Amino acid sequence: MFSFQLPSTFVDSYATRQVPWGYADAAGNSLGEITFLRTYSRQREDGTKERWHEVCSRVVEGMFSILKDHYTSQRLPWDEAEAQEMAQDAYERLFQLKWTPPGRGLWVMGTPLVNEVGNSAPLQNCAFVSTEDMTEQDPSAPFTFLMEASMLGVGVGFDTRGAKKGFTIADPTVHDSATGLEIDADGRALRPVVEAGTPVFTIPDTREGWVDSTAMVIDAYLKGTELPAMDYAQIRPKGAPIRTFGGTAAGPAPLHRLHTAIRGVLHGRGGQALTTRDIADIGNLIGVCVVAGNVRRSAEILLGELDDPDFLNLKNPEVFPERNSYDAQAPGWAWMSNNSVVVNSGDDLSGVTEAISRNGEPGVIWLDTTRAYGRLADPADHKDHRVMGYNPCAEQPLESFECCTLVESFPSRAESKEDFLATLRIAFLYGKIVTLLSTHWERTNAVMQRNRRVGTSMSGIADFVDNHSTEVLVEWMDEGYRAVRSWDAELSEKLAVRESIRTTTVKPSGTVSIVAGVSPGVHWAPGGTYFDRAIRFRNEDPLVTLFQAAGYRVEPASEDPTGTTVIFFPVKSAARRSEKDVSLREKAELAALAQKYWSDNSVSVTLSFDPESEGDQIGDILTDYAGRLKTASFLPQGNFTYPQMPYTQITREEYEAATKKLIPAFLDAIYDGDMETIDAIGEAFCETDDCEIDDLKINADFNAAT
């Protein structure tokens, strides 16, 4: 699979080196390693799991194989010695967590899904599609792209522009099954009972089968085509393994519910116009189906217009009660997307400030600034004049059908500015290499190969400012940006491809920032210096046994006590302040600084605020930062608490008291797939009814429990 390989002696030398995981506690356990094990370490067929040095090898060999294959296929000169030197530097910096691929890259780079198939779609974090691209010949195209990309774990943004295309809902011939969906004892759908001669579409057990069948439902109502009865019998049953992305199948029920729900939105409305709400409903219902279908992750953002009352009320239960229902028997779907208004810098936003101060939505997208500027420290260049919207986290402006190519860097982990600049060289190289692969979507390739857009992100920015200064951050950002642009010009010439239209960004950074132990993106961490991080695990997850035996606080999940366990990890971070210690304006100012000196794409920023003391500042913030930010979303911080919150601030004394009770967890047993040792630990731990630790000692070789 790999045309490029690191020397085995080089990789093996890292097997015994200590990994600088983020958020290590006094017992030697690390929240960073736990997050890696739970989220990014792939399990092999023999039950063992990848260790960090093996993931570093897979990622580096995967990316340099794509690079070498490009040089070879284009008959360009390839220097193996130079590539080995750079690859080993990339490996070392990745091992030290100075940069990483985005989470998707950690999961699939260097796997057959990418390196044998040669498809970059699984590596893409996010995408955008405009419903303005609905056509009479193919009205479902934006929705099918949304669905298929989401099924690949890609977060997708979409808009309501299709409501102005003049589509009229048809009254098609619809063939129903006489029995609906029936499931047998094995979890498979029974074939539909239909009259002789009734057209039937048997849905293949593939991603394409799910998408194509949904397109048939949408097209029936927007083109007037005949809708056959759907046969779900070939779809694998609930619980069957999914080999490519991991996890288990959800069975045919989510797809059947989607088809039924879309028909519920459109049926019986022949002659009526397709509305903003219709577009939102179809897109949100697709998202609900994908999430229920057990994809690793999916997200949506919906963009609408400031003067569209239907859009502004999409999450108002008084106006649209059905889509906002919390009834378990008939749940709504409005929650599936974050909603933002597309505006220009001079627009009057007073009509939405009250809603934002109350519930945080809608977010704001300044499209004129987005299209005109890269970094805001530079003159307008209008390179993004074709941009139509954003990805769900709003760090990447995108054309319709365009995807995000992202990569992470962590300046707070650099030993010096020069070390950071050297890391940026590797990080950007990863992103540029991903652009060398095409996707299986022709319209996407036409955009991405023209733009070569890369988002080289910084994370841990708030930590960096609090531990250094704004002046130092500006210096590193400005010099870093110029170094990336210069490197792109040099690299693009060597690759014989276009220079990237944009190169830098600030993404929210989620769990990858936990692996590295830094604050997420441009945000201050919720927990501050000392906090309890609550993480949910399936009850049967062997990690539950190990952490319970190691002395961690373990509780049944309040929302699902029979199926889910919550484990609390006491953490000491490098943060000097939590997000609650920072004013709304200071948060906005740091995001604007990153937009000015670093990101030529955008900055993903969620401005958390105290509704009581800062709610009346929303209007001023929107006015003052129009032209200084490209996007902004808001999140009211409530004073309410609920059981087992993800982050709970604790005192230094509470942290020290908690960590004194901890011992090293037996993570080697997880890596080695050693269930006998895990079971022995569980038996030793549970000698009493309460499963309390009773002089439990685990030998240094991690091979036995007594």
N, C-alpha and C positions, 0 to 999 in steps of 0.2 A: 504493500500500500504506500510506503514511503520511498520516494526517489532520493530523499536526503535523510541521512541518519547521523546522529551524534555518536562519537565513540562510546562503546559500552563501558569502558574503563572510566570515562568522564562522568557518565550518569551514575555508575555504581559508587563513585566516590562521595556522592551526596546522600547515599542511603542512610548513613549513620550521623549525618550532620543535623544539628538542631534547627528546626524551622522557627523563624521569629513570628509565630502566630500572634494575632491581635488579641488583646484583652486576656492575658494569662493571669491566673489567680495564684495565691500563695501555695496551693497544693501542686502546682505545675500543670493543672488542666487549663484549657484555653477555650474561650467562647469562639475564637476564630477557627480553631481546629474542629470544634463541634459543628459549626456552620458548614465548614468544608465537607466533613464526613456526611452530614445530613443532606447536603444540597448538590455538591459538585463531584464527589468521588464516585466513579462508575463501578458498579458491581460486575464481576466477571462470572462466567458460567460455573466456575468451581466454587462460587460463594465468597471468594476473597474480594477485597475492595482496593482501589488504587490508593497508594500513598502519594504525598505531595510531590516527592521527587519524580515519581512516575507520571503524574499529571503534567509537570513541567516538561518532561521529555516528550510526551504525546503532543502537547501544544506547540512546542518549538519545532519538533520534527514535522508536524503537520503544516505549520505556516511556511517553513523553508522548503518543504516539498512542493507546495503550490508555487512558491517563487521560482524554484529550479525548473518546474514543469513549464512555467511561462517562458523563461529564457530558452528552454529547449524547443518548445513548439514554435516560437517566433524566430528561431535560429539566431539568437543573440549570444554574445560571448559570456560564458559563465566561468567564474573564478571560484573553484571549490575551496581553496585555502582561505580566501577572503570571507566566503560564506560561513565556513566553519568558525572562524574567529568571531564573526558577528553573532552567530547562533549560540555559541558558548557564552558570550556576553549577555545575550537575551535570556538564556537559561539562568545564569547567575542572578540577574536582576529580578527575574520572575520568582526564583526560589526565595530571594530576600524580600519579596512582596513590595518592590519599588514600583512595579507596574503589573497589571494583569489584563488579560482579555476581559470583556464583559462576561457576566455569568454564563451566557449562552456559549461563548467561546471556550470557557473553562469546561463546559459540559460536552461539546461536540467537536471542537477543533481536533483534528487528528483521528477522527473516527471514520469508518466506512461511509457513513451518511454524508460526509463532506469530501473526504479525500479519495474515495473510490467512485462515488457518484459524480463528484465535481460540481456540486450545487451549493451556492452560498446562502440560499434561503434560510437554512437552519441556523446560520451564524448571525442573521440580522435580528437586532433587538426589536425593531419597530418599523412602522410604515404609515403612509397616509394615502387615502383614495378619496377623490371628490365625486359626489353623485352628479355633478355637472357632466360627467362622462357617461351618464346613462344615454343610450341611443334607442331609437325605435327598433333597430335590428337586434340589440343586445341590452335590454334595460336592466338586466340583473347583474351585469359585469362588475360594477363596484361592490355589490353585496357578496358575490362569489369570491372576489379577491379578499374582501374583509374576512370571510369565513375560512378560506383555505389558509391565509396567512395566520389567522388566529389559531387554527388547528396545529400549525407548526410552532406555536408558542410566541408568535410575533404580536406585540401590542399594536393596534391599528387605530389611527384617527380617521374620521370621516366627517362629512358636512351635510347641510340641508339644501345645498344649491339645486339639487334635482327637483325641488318643489316648484321651481320657476321654469322648468322645462316644458310644462304644458301637458304632462302625461295624464291620460284619463283612464281610470280603472275599468277593466273589461268585466264582462259577465260570462266567464268561460264555461264549457262543459266539464264538469268535475265528476270523476268516477270514484265513488266511495267503496271501501270494503264493507261487507255486511256485518263484520264482527269487530272492526277496529283492530287495535293491537292486543294480541293475546300472547302470553309468554308460557312456554312449557316448563317442565320440571328441571330441565337442564339450563334454563335461562335464555333459550333461543325463542325468537318470535315465530309464531305459527304463520303459515301462508294465509293470505287473506281469502275469505270466502266471497267469491264474486259470481255473477251470472255468466253463462257461457258467452263468449265473444267480447267480454269487457277487456279493454286494453289494460295491461299490468306492466309496471316497471319494477323489475327485480333489482334492488339496490346492492351494488357490489360492496364487499367488506373492505373498502379502501377509503382513503381520504377523499379521493376524487368522486367516489360513489356518494358520499355524504353531500359534497358540494354540488354535484350535478343534479341530484334529486331535489335539493333546495332551489336551485336555479329553475327547475321545471315548475315548481310551485309559484315562484315569483313571476316568471314569464307568462304563466297561464293568465294571471290577473293584469299584467301590463302589456301583453301582446295579444291576448285572447286565444292562445293555443289550448288545445285539449289537455286536460290533466288526468293521466291514467291513475288507477289504483296503485298504491305503493306496497311493495312486498319487501318486508324487513328481515326475512328469514335467514339471509346469508350473513347478517351482521353478527360478529362474535358476541358471545354472552357476557353479561356483567361479571367482572373478576378475571377474565382471561388476560394473560400477560401481553403487554405492548413492548415488543423487542427494541424498536428503533429509539424511542424516546423514554422508555422505562415506564413503570406504573402498570395499572391494570385498566381494562376496558370498562366502559360504563354500560354496555349493552345497547339495544336499539331504542330504549325509551326516550332519551334526550332528543334524538333526531325526530322521533314520532311527535313529541310534544312541540318541537319547533315547527314542523310542517302544519300541525293543527293550529298553532298560535298565529302563524302568518296568514293562514286561511281565515282565521277569526278576525284579523285586522282588515282584510280586503273583501271578504265574501259578502255578496248582497249589495255591493255599492257600485254596481255598473253605471257608468256615465258620470260619476263623481271625479273630481280632480285629486291627484296624488298630493298629499299635504306634507308639511313639515313633520307633523306627528307620525304619519305613516312611515316616513324614512327613518325617524328615530326609533320607532317600534321595531321595524324589521332589523335594523342594525343591532339594537339592544337585545332582541330575542336571539339573534345569532350568537351574540356574546354569551348569553346565559347557557345556550346549548353547548358551546365549546367548553366553558368552565365545568359544566356537569359532565362533559365527556372526558374529564380527567387529564387534560393537557397540563403540562408543568406550570404554565403561567399564561395568562391572557389579560389584556386590558384594552379599554376603549376611551377615546375622547371624541366628543361630538361638538362641532363648531357650527354656530348659527349667527343670526343677525340681530343687531341691537333693536331694530324696529319690528321684530317678529314676536308678537305676544304669545303665540303658541310655543315657540322655542323657549321663551323666558319662563313659561309656566310648566314645562315638561316634568319638573319635579315638585309641582304644587299639587298635593293630594286633594285640595278642594276643587281644582279645575280638572285634573285627570286622576280620579281616584283609583281606577283599575291598574294603571301602570305604576302607581305608587303604593299598592296594597302590601300590607304586612301579614295578611291572612295566610297561614301555612297551607291551607287547602287551595287557595288561588293567589299565589304570590305574584307581586309585580316585578317589573324588569327595569324600572327607571334607574336603579342603583348601578346598573352595569357600566355606565359611562360617566366620566366627569364632563361637564358641559362648559364651554367658553364662548364668549362673544368675539367676533372679528370686528375690529374697529380701526380707525385712523387716529393719529395723534391729537388732532384738534376736536375730536368728537366729545359731545357732552355725555358723561357717564353717570350723571346724577340719578338716572332712572334705575340703575342697578346697584348703587352703593348700599341701599338699605338691605337688599337681599344678600349681598356679600357680607355685610356686617352681622347679619342674622345667621346665615348657614354656610358662608364661604363660597357660594356659587352665584353667578357664573364667574369663571376665570376670564382673563382679558388677553387677547392676542392683538398686538399693534401690527397690522399687516403692512402698512406703509413703511414703517421703520424696518421691518423684516426684509422687504423686497429691495430696499435701497442700500442697506448697510451690511457690512460684515462686522468687524469690531467697531465699536462706536468711537474709538480713538482715531479711526481712519476716515478719510473722506468717503462719501457715498460712491459705490461702484456699480450698483444696480445689477450685480451678477445673479441675484436671486429673483429677478423680475417675473419668473414663471411660477414661483412658489404659490401653492394653493392652501396650505395648512400646516399642521404640526403632528408629531407623534404624541402618544398619550401623556408622556411626561414633559412635553413641550420644550425639549432641549434642541430638537432638530427641525428647522423649517424644511418642508418637503414639497416637491411637485406631486401631482396625482400619480399613484402607482409606484412612488419612490420608497426605498427602504433606508433605514439608518445603519451605518457601519461605525460601531463605537469601540473604544478602548479606554482603559483606565490608567491614571498615574497618581502617585501619592507623594506630593512634595514634602510632607512632614517626615517621610521615611528616608529622604535623601541626606547624605552626609555633608553636602555642600551644594551651592548653586551649580557648579560644574558637573557634579554627580547627577543632579536633576536634569540638566540639559542633555547629558549622555543617555539618561533613561528615556527622555522624550523621543530621542532618535529611534530607539527600539520600539516604543509604544506606537509611534506613528507608522513605522514600518509594518507592524501587525495590521493596522487598519488599511493601509495601502494594498497590502497583499490580499486581503479579503476582497477588495474591489476587482482583483484580477479574475475572480471566478464569476460566472454568470449565474442567474437564477433560472428556474424553469418557466418564468413569466416573461414573454417577449416584450410586453409594454414596459415592464420594470427594467429590463436590460437596456432598452432604448434610452431611458432616463439616466440610469445609474452609470452606464459606461460613458455617457457624455459628461456627467457631473463629477464622477469619482469622489463624491462627498464623503469625508471622514470626520468623525467627531472624537478627537483626542481629548479626553476629559481629565480634569483635576478633581480629586476628592480629598477631604480633610482640610478644606480651605479655612473653615472657622477655627479649627484647632491651630492651624498655622498662624493665623492672625493673632490669636490670644497668646501664643507662645513666642512669637517674634514681633512683627509689627505690620501695619498696613503698608508702610513704605517698602519693607523688604518683600512683601507679597507682590506689590506692583512691579518691583524690579524683576522678580523671578517670572511673573506672568509676561511682561513685555519682552524680555529677552527670550523667554521660552517660545513665545508666539513667533518671533522673528526667526528663531532657529528652526522651528517646524516648517515655516514657509520656505526657507532656504533649502532645507532637506527635501521638501516635496519637489522643488524645481530640479534638484540634482537627481533625485530618484526617478522622477517621471521621465527624464531624458534617457536614463539608463534602461528603463522599462519600455520605452517607446510608446508611452500612453500619455493622455492629457494630464495636466496638472489638476489637482483637486480644486473644485470651485470653492469649497470651504474645508477647514482642517481641524478646528478646535471647538470644544463645547464644555459645558458643565452638566453632567447627568446626575440624577439623584443618588445612584450608586448603591442603594439597598443592601443586600446581604454581602456583596463583595467588599464593601467598606468594613463590615464586621470581621471578615477574614483578615483584613489588613490592620484592623484595630484603629480606625480613624473615623472622624465625624463624616456623615454622608453628604457628598457634594459640597454645596455652598451653605448647608444648614448647620446650625449648632445641634449637637446630639440631644435627644430628649432627656437623657438621664443625668447629664452633668458629669462630675468627677466620680462619684460613687453611686451605683444603682444596681437594682436587681433586674435582670433580663429574663422574662418569662418566655419559655419556648414550649410549644405544643408538639407532642409525639403521639403516634399511634400506641395504644396500650401494649401491643405485641412487639414493638420495636425493642431490640435487645439493649439499646442505649439506656432505656428506662431502668433496667436491672442494674447496669453498671453504675449509673449516677446515683441511684438510690443507695447502693452499697458503698459508694464513695462519700456519702454523708450529705448530699444535696437535699434541699427541701423539695419534696415531690408530693403533688396533690392531684386528685381526679379533676378534670376540666369541668368547670361549673356548667358549661353549656352542653357537655357530652361526657358525663362521668363514666359511662360504661364503655366508651370507645377511645377516649383521649386522655392523656396524662400531661400535666403541666409541670415542668422542672424549672426551678429558679436558680439562676447563676449570678452570684455576687460579682460585680465588675468594678475595677478601678481603671479609669480611662485617663488619657492625656488632656482631656477637656478641662478648662478652668471654669466654664460656665455652662449651664444648660440653656435650652431655648427659652425657658420661662424667665431667665435672668437677663435676656437681651430684648431691647425695645423693638417694636415693629419697624421704626424708621432705620435703626441700625442694621436690621436684617435686609431691608430693601437697599440700603446703601452698599452693603457688601456684594449683593447680587449685581448692582449697577457697576460696581468696580470691576467685577469679573467680566461683565458684558463689554466694558470699555477696553480693558487691557488684555483679555485672554480670548474670549469666545467669539469667533466670527460666525458661528451658527447662533445658538441662543444659550440661555442659562435657565435650567429647570429650577424654579424657586417656588416654594410654597411658604407664603408669609403668614406664619402663625401669629395670632394676636389675642389679647385679652378683650373680650367683647365689652366688658364694663368700663375699662379704662382706656381702651384704644379703638373701640368700634367706631367712634365719631371721627377717627383719623383716616378712614378708608378713602373718602373723597379726596382729601388732600394728597394722600399717597398716589392715587391714580393720576391726579393732575401733575404732581411734581416729577413723577418718574415716566410719564409719557415722553418718548424720545430718548430715555435713558435705559429702558428695558424693552425687550421685544415681546415678552410674555410675563404674566404674573398670575398666580393663583393664591387663594387665601384659605386659612383654616382657623376658625375660632377655637381658642383653647378654653374648654369648660373647666369649672372648678369641681365638676363631678368626678367621682372615681367609680370604678366597677371592679369586680373581683378579677384577680389574675391579669392585670393590665400588662402590656408588653414591657413598659419601662416604669419602674418605681424608684424614685430617688431615696437613697439611704444615707446615713451619716458615716463618717470614717470609722467610728466606734462600732457601728452595726456591721460594716464590711469586715473589719478585723475579727469581730466575734464570730461571724458566719464562716470565714475562711479557716479559722482555727479548727473547726470540726471536720474539715475536708481531708481526704486522702486521694492519691492519684487514681484516676479511673483506668480500667483495664481496656483502653482503646485498641491495643494490639490484637485483642480477641476479635474485635470487629473487623479490623483490616485483614486478619488471617481467616476470617469465617469460622472461628473456633467456637462453635455453639456449646461444646462440652464444657469448656471453661466458663462460659457465660452462665450455663445452667448450674454449674457447681457454685459459682458466686451467688446466684440467686437462692440456692438451697441453703448455703451457709448464712446468708443474710436473713432468711425467713425461718430461722429455727423457732422463733416465737410467733404468736398470732399477729403481733403488731409489726413484724419484720423490722425490728430495731437492730442496730449494729451491736453485736455482743462480742467485743474483742476480736473483730474480724481482722485477719492479717493476710496480706497477699504477698507471696514471695517476689523477690526482685526480678525473677525471670518472667513474671506474669503468666505462669503456666498452671498455677493451682490455687485453690482457695481453701482455707481451713477455718 
